[in-house]
Amino acid sequence: MATNNIFSFNENLREIAISAGSVFLGPCEDIDHEKFIVIAGVEGEKVLVCTVLINSVINQYILKRPKMLACQVEVKAADYDFLSHDSYINCAQPIKAKFEHFKSDNFKYCGLLTDSDFEQVKQCIINSGALTADEIKMFFS
């Protein structure tokens, strides 16, 4: 009986962890290694999340495109114990995923972005032009 209570408690913790600013480590479609994924916004009724990826370096493709380059948020390893080196959050191409996706055991909760880093991520996504006005309202209001 105690095991069932612990399982329920852990499931509830995972649901609470799936919130704006949370960082997970897990698989990404079409990428051959695990990625850090930032939950940028959550819309409860449609159970969608808007996510962005953390990269070790900025991709050469992005470096040649000023608009996309402006959507990279640098995060310092000193601020996050889950990062081994300074990295970049790519806000140019937010991904919409189902809430349930992050509840699987394939994803590990790593921590939260600082308020200032999260605010930069949010503003970069809004300014990126990648989301419609309705999606911006849905994820960030």
N, C-alpha and C positions, 0 to 999 in steps of 0.2 A: 504494500500500500504506500509506503514512503517513496518508493521509486516512481510511482505515478505522480505524486505531488511534485517531486523534483523535476520530472519531465515537463509537467505543465508550467512550472515556474520558469524553467529554461526557455520554453516556447514563448512565454509572455515577455521575457527579457529580450529575445530576438526581435519580437514585434516592436517593442519600445525602441530598440536600437535602429530600426529602419525609419529614420527621421532625417530631415534636412541637416546637412553638415556631417552626417555619419560617413565613415570610410570603411569599406569592406575589401577583403582580398579574395579573389576567386577567378574562375574561368571566364573568358570572354570569347564570344563567337568569332571565328576566323583569326584568332590569335593563339599562337602555340604555347603560351605561358600565362600564368596567373597575372592579373593586373589589380592595382589598387583602383577601386571604384568609389566615387563620391556621390552620395545621394544629394542631389541639388534641390529637389522639390518633390513633395508628395501630394497627391490628390486622392483623398480617401474614398470618395464615392466611386471613382472609376478604377480604384486600386492600381494606379500607375505611379511610377517614379520617373523622374528625369535625372539621368545619371551622366557623369563625365569621368574620364579616365585620367589617372596620374601617370606621367611618362618620365623616364630618367633624363631624357634629352628631348629637345624639340626636333621633330621630324624635318628633314630637308625640304620636303614639299611645303610645309607650313612656313619655314624660314623665307621662302620666296614669295609669300603672299601676305602683304602687310595687314590686311583685314583679319586673317586667321591668326597671325602672329600677335595681334593686339588682344586676342582672346586666350592667351596663355597666362596662367597665374603661377608665379614662382612660389613654392613652399620650401621652407628651410627644415632640414633634417633636425636641427637643434630644437625645433618646436614640436616634433612628433617622434615618439620613440619607435614607431613602426617603420620609419624611413631610415635607410642607411646612408643616403646622400640627398642633397638638395634636388628637387624635382619640379615638374611643371604639370599643372592641371589644365587639360585641354578643354576649354569651354566653347570652342568653335563648333563642335558637333555633338550636342547633347543627344543622349539616347533615351528613348522612352521604353521602359520595361515594366513588367507586371510586378506588383508588390510581392507576390508569392515567390517569385524568382529568388529573392534574397533570403527567404526562410529556409532554403535547403541547406543541408550540411556541407555543400560545396563552397559556401561563402563563410568567411571568418570575419567577425567584427573586429576592427582594429582601433577605432577611436573616433574623436570628433575634430573637425577643423576648428581653429580659433575663430572667434567672431569676426575679426578683421579679414582673415583669409576667406571665410564663407561669404562675407559681404562682397568681396572682389569677385568671387566665382559667380555669385548671383548677378552682379552688374554686367560682367562679361557675357553671360548667357543672354541676358535681356538685350544687350547691345549687339549681339552677334548676328541677329536677323534669322537665326535658325528656328525660332519658335514663332508661331502666330501670336497675335495680340490675345486671343482667347486662351492659348496655352500658357502665355506669360501670366495672365490673370489666374488661371487654374493652378499653376504650380507655385506662384510667389505671392498670392494675396492672402 
